[in-house]
């Protein structure tokens, strides 16, 4: 069911089971930085999880899609092992992140140079 939530409330239990440090939202997607301290090279690796519409690869899940192209429970973004994300931004069909080493990763719809490639 799609419904409006007019006042802030606690997110779904799937998010509460993760140690979320930061989050970002786009038009059709949401991302969360999980574990590993603050994303700045903590003892444990930080991971990025995503939910939302998976069309055009906007979630970065490597082709993993939910029913009707919608991912309702957080799924790990397919970033290379050891990558420590410190910032992320997302549009309606793409996302881009920067790591603690200054590398930039992007995924999703590459139309009009949106991915910087």
Secondary structure, DSSP 8 states (H G I E B T S, - for coil): ------S-----HHHHTS-EEEEEE-SSEEEEEESSTTSSS-SS--EEEEEEE-GGGTT-STT---GGGEEEEEEE----TT--EEEEEE-SSEEEEEETTS-EEEEE--GGGTT--
